[in-house]
Amino acid sequence: MAETERPSNRRLALILGGLAMFGPFSIDTIFPAFPQIAGQLGADKVAMQQTISVYLLAYAAMSLVHGPLSDALGRRPVILAGLVVFAVASAGCALSTSLPMLLSFRALQGFSAGVGLVVGRAVIRDVLHGHDAQRLMSQVSMIFGIAPALAPVIGGWLLGWQRWPGIFWFLAAFAMGLVVVVWRGLPETHAPDARLPLQAKPLLRGYATILRRPRFLRLTLAGALNFGALFLYIASAPAFVIDLLRLGERDFGWFFVPMIGGMMLGAFVSGRAAGRIDGQRLANIGFACCGVATLANLGYNLLVDGHALPWAVLPISLNAFGIALVFPIVTLAILDMYPYQRGSASSLQAFVGLLLNVVIAGMLSPMLSHGGLSLALGAACFTLAGWLFWRWENLATRRTLRVPKSPAGLEPTEL
């Protein structure tokens, strides 16, 4: 496709939505296969959790680099190279015969998986502005939001007719399909005369300047810790679904669909509230929902011996709804702090959140996923910590925060 020919907004939303999906697909599709992989490779539950934490650590590291790389080299080359590397890494995972080999290729997946979401957002900023850009970002995020609910269902379905390597072959095929789609349907949107040289020192200096501001840390940790309560359950999904709910490999949708439904409903309500309610009040309502969900979750696990649907997942869904109200407010406040460094601020916010998720997936989930009450207590600690940082921000800064008109584009993306 010629560089001057731009696809329609609808086609662009489908392409960029597909690019955003293969990140969460890499996490959630393999959850149903955890017992099978562990049995074949001789790994315990703690070792299996490292397939998530290694992936997220590599993803976090490259989240700081993909944007500047595309600024220097162009969007298309970076996206295409990332997709090819991801396909090769997925094939390597499928052919792995030991846990260290699998972890190595999972890290390579993480290095390349973020290219779709990070560079995809840059493509939107290249071609559209204002409300049009917000509308397209929301459409992409709605497509992206389907991935965490769909991925474990696909993983369970694939396990129904072949063994676990089939999941990684599916991911490789998905990536190569996107290569064809991007090659034929996505033109270069970053003109050569607008490109910036890749310089490490100014980039690191800019990140250091952002990190030194206490308000950035307060807002970032308020959002990341609050989301950590939900991610603890996401990282523990194999134990929660198979061991606690006593469901099968094809039943992960019973956990993920209500959770994603709550988050998408929260994004919808947040969008409807834009212009009608100030950001502090909406975020306070969101934290209140998270608090009610936390108390309900603790009460359920204290009073009930066995876990059953739908009661075990309803508090998680309400928590996701509250998080979806809080996270866009926090993110927009961070972006408003740095009008000329929004890309760097967004990348650094994602980096901090991803590092926290690495700790949750690699350390806390194996420690807490043995029982429902321990998971509920761990999630409660994250919710409380997030609220304390938010309270600190309210006391330290008396400002009116905006409510984004398209909050779906600002929701957490580490699902």
C-alpha positions as CSV (number, residue, x, y, z in Angstrom):
1,M,0.0,0.0,0.0
2,A,1.3,3.4,-0.8
3,E,2.4,5.6,2.1
4,T,0.0,8.4,1.1
5,E,-3.0,6.1,1.1
6,R,-4.7,5.9,4.5
7,P,-7.1,3.1,5.3
8,S,-10.6,4.0,6.6
9,N,-11.0,4.5,10.3
10,R,-13.0,1.2,10.5
11,R,-10.2,-0.8,8.9
12,L,-7.6,1.0,11.0
13,A,-9.5,0.1,14.2
14,L,-9.7,-3.6,13.1
15,I,-5.9,-3.7,12.3
16,L,-4.8,-1.9,15.4
17,G,-7.2,-3.8,17.5
18,G,-5.8,-7.1,16.2
19,L,-2.3,-5.8,16.9
20,A,-3.2,-4.9,20.5
21,M,-4.8,-8.4,21.1
22,F,-1.7,-10.5,20.7
23,G,-0.2,-9.2,23.9
24,P,-3.0,-10.4,26.2
25,F,-3.3,-13.5,24.1
26,S,0.2,-14.4,25.1
27,I,-0.7,-14.4,28.8
28,D,-4.3,-15.7,28.9
29,T,-4.3,-18.3,26.1
30,I,-1.8,-20.6,28.0
31,F,-3.6,-20.6,31.3
32,P,-5.7,-23.8,30.6
33,A,-2.5,-25.6,29.6
34,F,-0.6,-25.0,32.8
35,P,-1.2,-28.5,34.3
36,Q,-0.3,-30.2,31.0
37,I,2.9,-28.2,30.5
38,A,3.9,-28.7,34.1
39,G,3.4,-32.5,33.8
40,Q,5.4,-32.8,30.6
41,L,8.3,-30.5,31.6
42,G,8.4,-31.5,35.2
43,A,7.6,-28.1,36.7
44,D,5.7,-27.2,39.8
45,K,3.2,-24.4,40.2
46,V,5.8,-21.8,41.3
47,A,7.9,-22.6,38.2
48,M,4.9,-22.4,35.9
49,Q,4.2,-18.9,37.2
50,Q,7.6,-17.8,35.9
51,T,6.3,-18.2,32.4
52,I,4.1,-15.2,33.1
53,S,6.6,-13.1,35.2
54,V,9.5,-13.6,32.7
55,Y,7.2,-12.6,29.8
56,L,6.0,-9.5,31.7
57,L,9.5,-8.5,32.7
58,A,10.7,-8.5,29.1
59,Y,7.4,-6.7,28.1
60,A,8.1,-4.0,30.7
61,A,11.7,-3.5,29.5
62,M,10.7,-3.0,25.9
63,S,7.7,-0.8,26.7
64,L,10.2,1.9,27.2
65,V,11.9,1.3,23.9
66,H,9.2,0.5,21.3
67,G,7.9,4.1,21.1
68,P,11.3,5.7,20.6
69,L,12.3,3.0,18.1
70,S,9.2,3.7,15.9
71,D,9.9,7.5,16.2
72,A,13.3,6.9,14.7
73,L,12.7,4.1,12.2
74,G,9.0,4.5,11.3
75,R,5.9,2.6,12.5
76,R,5.7,-0.1,9.8
77,P,9.2,-1.6,10.2
78,V,9.0,-1.8,13.9
79,I,5.5,-3.4,13.9
80,L,6.5,-5.9,11.2
81,A,9.8,-6.8,12.9
82,G,8.0,-7.2,16.2
83,L,5.4,-9.5,14.7
84,V,8.0,-11.7,13.0
85,V,10.1,-12.0,16.2
86,F,6.9,-12.9,18.1
87,A,6.1,-15.6,15.6
88,V,9.6,-17.1,15.9
89,A,9.4,-16.9,19.7
90,S,6.0,-18.7,19.7
91,A,7.3,-21.5,17.5
92,G,10.3,-21.8,19.9
93,C,7.8,-22.1,22.8
94,A,5.9,-24.9,20.9
95,L,9.2,-26.8,20.3
96,S,10.5,-26.4,23.9
97,T,11.6,-29.6,25.6
98,S,12.5,-28.1,29.0
99,L,11.4,-25.3,31.2
100,P,14.5,-23.1,30.8
101,M,14.0,-23.3,27.0
102,L,10.4,-22.4,27.3
103,L,11.2,-19.4,29.6
104,S,13.8,-18.2,27.1
105,F,11.3,-18.1,24.3
106,R,8.7,-16.6,26.6
107,A,11.1,-13.7,27.3
108,L,11.5,-13.3,23.5
109,Q,7.7,-13.2,23.2
110,G,7.6,-10.4,25.8
111,F,10.3,-8.4,24.1
112,S,8.2,-8.2,20.9
113,A,4.6,-8.4,22.2
114,G,4.2,-4.8,23.2
115,V,4.9,-3.5,19.8
116,G,1.3,-3.8,18.7
117,L,-0.2,-1.8,21.5
118,V,2.5,0.8,22.0
119,V,3.2,1.6,18.3
120,G,-0.4,1.2,17.5
121,R,-1.3,4.1,19.8
122,A,1.4,6.2,18.0
123,V,-0.2,5.4,14.6
124,I,-3.5,6.8,15.9
125,R,-1.8,10.0,17.0
126,D,-0.1,10.2,13.6
127,V,-3.3,10.1,11.5
128,L,-6.0,11.6,13.7
129,H,-6.4,14.3,16.3
130,G,-8.9,15.5,19.0
131,H,-12.2,13.7,19.2
132,D,-11.5,11.5,16.1
133,A,-8.4,10.2,17.7
134,Q,-10.3,9.6,21.0
135,R,-13.1,7.8,19.1
136,L,-10.6,5.5,17.3
137,M,-8.7,4.8,20.5
138,S,-11.9,3.8,22.2
139,Q,-12.8,1.4,19.3
140,V,-9.4,-0.2,19.4
141,S,-9.6,-0.6,23.2
142,M,-13.0,-2.2,22.9
143,I,-11.6,-4.8,20.5
144,F,-8.6,-5.2,22.7
145,G,-10.9,-5.7,25.7
146,I,-12.4,-8.8,24.2
147,A,-9.0,-10.6,24.1
148,P,-8.6,-11.5,27.8
149,A,-12.1,-13.1,27.8
150,L,-11.6,-14.8,24.5
151,A,-8.0,-16.1,24.9
152,P,-8.5,-18.7,27.6
153,V,-11.6,-20.0,25.8
154,I,-9.5,-20.5,22.7
155,G,-6.7,-22.1,24.8
156,G,-9.1,-24.6,26.3
157,W,-10.7,-25.4,22.9
158,L,-7.3,-26.0,21.4
159,L,-6.4,-28.4,24.3
160,G,-9.5,-30.3,23.4
161,W,-8.0,-31.7,20.2
162,Q,-4.3,-31.4,20.6
163,R,-1.6,-30.9,23.3
164,W,-0.2,-27.7,24.7
165,P,2.3,-26.8,21.8
166,G,-0.8,-26.3,19.6
167,I,-1.5,-23.1,21.6
168,F,1.9,-21.6,20.7
169,W,1.5,-22.7,17.1
170,F,-1.8,-20.8,17.1
171,L,0.0,-17.7,18.5
172,A,2.7,-18.0,15.8
173,A,0.0,-18.3,13.0
174,F,-1.9,-15.4,14.5
175,A,1.3,-13.2,14.4
176,M,2.1,-14.2,10.8
177,G,-1.5,-13.5,9.8
178,L,-1.1,-10.0,11.3
179,V,2.2,-9.6,9.3
180,V,0.2,-10.1,6.1
181,V,-2.6,-7.7,7.2
182,V,-0.1,-5.0,8.2
183,W,2.0,-5.4,5.0
184,R,-1.1,-5.1,2.8
185,G,-3.3,-2.8,4.8
186,L,-1.3,-0.5,7.1
187,P,0.7,2.3,5.4
188,E,3.6,4.1,7.0
189,T,2.1,7.0,9.0
190,H,5.3,8.6,10.4
191,A,6.9,10.7,7.6
192,P,10.7,10.5,7.3
193,D,11.1,14.2,7.9
194,A,9.3,13.9,11.2
195,R,11.5,11.1,12.6
196,L,13.7,11.6,15.6
197,P,17.2,10.1,16.1
198,L,17.3,7.4,18.7
199,Q,19.4,8.9,21.6
200,A,19.6,7.0,24.8
201,K,20.9,9.7,27.1
202,P,18.1,12.3,26.5
203,L,15.5,9.5,26.8
204,L,16.9,8.3,30.1
205,R,17.2,11.9,31.4
206,G,13.6,12.5,30.5
207,Y,12.5,9.4,32.4
208,A,14.6,10.4,35.4
209,T,13.0,13.8,35.4
210,I,9.5,12.3,35.4
211,L,10.3,9.8,38.2
212,R,11.6,12.5,40.5
213,R,8.2,14.1,40.8
214,P,6.3,12.8,43.9
215,R,2.9,13.4,42.3
216,F,3.8,11.1,39.4
217,L,4.6,8.4,41.8
218,R,1.5,8.9,43.9
219,L,-0.8,8.8,40.9
220,T,1.1,5.9,39.2
221,L,1.1,3.8,42.4
222,A,-2.6,4.6,43.2
223,G,-3.6,3.1,39.8
224,A,-1.0,0.3,39.7
225,L,-1.7,-1.0,43.2
226,N,-5.5,-0.8,42.8
227,F,-5.2,-2.8,39.6
228,G,-2.8,-5.2,41.4
229,A,-5.8,-6.5,43.3
230,L,-7.4,-7.7,40.0
231,F,-4.1,-8.9,38.5
232,L,-3.5,-11.1,41.5
233,Y,-6.6,-13.1,40.4
234,I,-5.6,-13.0,36.7
235,A,-2.1,-14.4,37.5
236,S,-3.7,-17.0,39.7
237,A,-6.4,-18.0,37.2
238,P,-5.2,-21.6,36.7
239,A,-5.4,-22.3,40.5
240,F,-8.6,-20.3,40.9
241,V,-10.5,-21.9,38.1
242,I,-9.2,-25.5,38.3
243,D,-8.3,-26.0,42.0
244,L,-10.7,-23.7,43.8
245,L,-13.8,-23.6,41.5
246,R,-13.1,-27.2,40.4
247,L,-13.8,-26.4,36.7
248,G,-12.1,-27.8,33.6
249,E,-9.6,-26.6,31.1
250,R,-12.4,-25.2,28.8
251,D,-14.2,-23.3,31.6
252,F,-11.9,-20.3,32.1
253,G,-14.6,-18.1,30.5
254,W,-16.6,-18.3,33.7
255,F,-13.8,-16.2,35.4
256,F,-12.7,-14.0,32.5
257,V,-16.0,-13.0,30.9
258,P,-17.5,-11.5,34.1
259,M,-14.2,-9.8,34.9
260,I,-13.9,-8.2,31.5
261,G,-17.6,-7.4,31.4
262,G,-17.2,-5.4,34.6
263,M,-14.3,-3.5,33.3
264,M,-16.0,-2.7,30.0
265,L,-19.1,-1.6,31.8
266,G,-17.0,0.7,34.0
267,A,-15.4,2.2,30.9
268,F,-18.8,2.9,29.5
269,V,-20.1,4.5,32.7
270,S,-16.9,6.6,32.9
271,G,-17.4,7.9,29.4
272,R,-21.0,8.8,30.1
273,A,-19.9,10.7,33.2
274,A,-17.5,12.9,31.3
275,G,-18.6,16.5,31.6
276,R,-21.2,15.6,34.3
277,I,-19.0,14.8,37.2
278,D,-15.5,15.8,38.2
279,G,-12.6,13.3,38.2
280,Q,-12.0,13.2,42.0
281,R,-15.6,12.3,42.7
282,L,-15.8,9.6,40.0
283,A,-12.5,8.1,41.2
284,N,-13.8,8.1,44.8
285,I,-16.9,6.3,43.6
286,G,-14.6,3.8,41.8
287,F,-12.5,3.2,45.0
288,A,-15.8,2.8,46.9
289,C,-16.9,0.1,44.5
290,C,-13.5,-1.6,45.0
291,G,-13.9,-1.4,48.7
292,V,-17.4,-2.9,48.6
293,A,-16.1,-5.7,46.3
294,T,-13.1,-6.3,48.7
295,L,-15.4,-6.6,51.8
296,A,-17.8,-8.9,49.9
297,N,-14.9,-11.1,48.7
298,L,-13.5,-11.3,52.2
299,G,-16.9,-12.1,53.7
300,Y,-17.6,-14.8,51.1
301,N,-14.3,-16.5,51.7
302,L,-14.7,-16.3,55.5
303,L,-18.2,-17.7,55.5
304,V,-18.1,-20.3,52.8
305,D,-16.0,-23.5,52.7
306,G,-16.2,-24.3,49.0
307,H,-16.2,-21.9,46.0
308,A,-19.2,-21.8,43.7
309,L,-20.4,-19.8,40.7
310,P,-21.5,-17.1,40.4
311,W,-20.8,-15.9,43.9
312,A,-17.1,-16.5,43.8
313,V,-16.6,-14.2,40.7
314,L,-19.2,-11.5,41.4
315,P,-16.9,-9.5,43.8
316,I,-14.1,-9.7,41.2
317,S,-16.4,-8.3,38.5
318,L,-17.4,-5.4,40.8
319,N,-13.8,-4.8,41.6
320,A,-13.0,-4.6,37.8
321,F,-15.9,-2.1,37.4
322,G,-14.4,0.1,40.1
323,I,-10.9,-0.1,38.7
324,A,-12.3,0.9,35.3
325,L,-13.7,4.1,36.9
326,V,-10.4,4.9,38.7
327,F,-7.7,4.1,36.1
328,P,-8.6,6.5,33.3
329,I,-8.8,9.4,35.8
330,V,-5.3,8.6,37.2
331,T,-3.8,8.1,33.7
332,L,-5.2,11.4,32.3
333,A,-3.9,13.3,35.3
334,I,-0.5,11.9,34.7
335,L,-0.6,12.8,31.0
336,D,-1.8,16.3,31.8
337,M,1.3,16.8,34.0
338,Y,3.6,16.4,31.0
339,P,2.0,18.0,27.9
340,Y,5.2,17.7,25.9
341,Q,6.3,14.3,27.3
342,R,3.1,12.4,27.2
343,G,4.6,9.4,25.4
344,S,7.4,9.1,27.9
345,A,5.0,9.6,30.9
346,S,2.6,6.9,29.5
347,S,5.5,4.4,28.9
348,L,6.9,5.0,32.4
349,Q,3.5,4.6,34.0
350,A,3.1,1.3,32.1
351,F,6.6,0.2,33.1
352,V,5.9,0.7,36.8
353,G,2.7,-1.2,36.6
354,L,4.3,-4.0,34.7
355,L,7.1,-4.4,37.2
356,L,4.5,-4.7,40.0
357,N,2.7,-7.3,37.9
358,V,6.0,-9.2,37.6
359,V,6.3,-9.4,41.4
360,I,2.6,-10.5,41.7
361,A,2.9,-13.2,39.0
362,G,6.3,-14.5,40.1
363,M,6.2,-14.2,43.9
364,L,2.8,-13.4,45.4
365,S,0.6,-15.5,43.2
366,P,2.4,-18.8,44.0
367,M,2.3,-17.9,47.7
368,L,-1.4,-16.9,47.9
369,S,-3.2,-19.0,45.3
370,H,-3.5,-22.1,47.5
371,G,-6.7,-20.8,49.0
372,G,-9.5,-18.4,48.4
373,L,-9.1,-16.5,51.7
374,S,-5.4,-15.9,51.1
375,L,-6.1,-14.5,47.6
376,A,-8.9,-12.3,49.0
377,L,-6.6,-11.0,51.7
378,G,-3.8,-10.3,49.2
379,A,-6.2,-8.4,46.9
380,A,-7.5,-6.4,49.9
381,C,-4.0,-5.3,50.7
382,F,-3.5,-4.0,47.1
383,T,-6.9,-2.2,47.1
384,L,-6.1,-0.5,50.5
385,A,-2.6,0.5,49.4
386,G,-3.9,2.0,46.1
387,W,-6.6,3.9,48.0
388,L,-4.0,5.3,50.5
389,F,-1.9,6.7,47.7
390,W,-5.0,8.2,46.1
391,R,-5.9,9.7,49.5
392,W,-2.4,11.1,49.8
393,E,-2.8,12.7,46.4
394,N,-6.1,14.3,47.3
395,L,-4.6,15.8,50.5
396,A,-1.4,17.0,48.8
397,T,-2.9,18.4,45.6
398,R,-6.2,20.3,45.6
399,R,-7.0,20.1,41.9
400,T,-10.0,19.3,39.7
401,L,-9.3,16.3,37.6
402,R,-10.8,15.7,34.1
403,V,-12.9,12.7,33.1
404,P,-11.8,11.4,29.7
405,K,-14.6,11.2,27.0
406,S,-13.1,8.0,25.7
407,P,-11.9,6.2,28.9
408,A,-11.5,2.8,27.2
409,G,-8.3,4.0,25.6
410,L,-6.8,4.7,29.0
411,E,-7.7,1.4,30.8
412,P,-5.0,-0.9,32.1
413,T,-3.6,-3.1,29.3
414,E,-1.8,-5.9,31.2
415,L,-4.6,-8.4,31.0
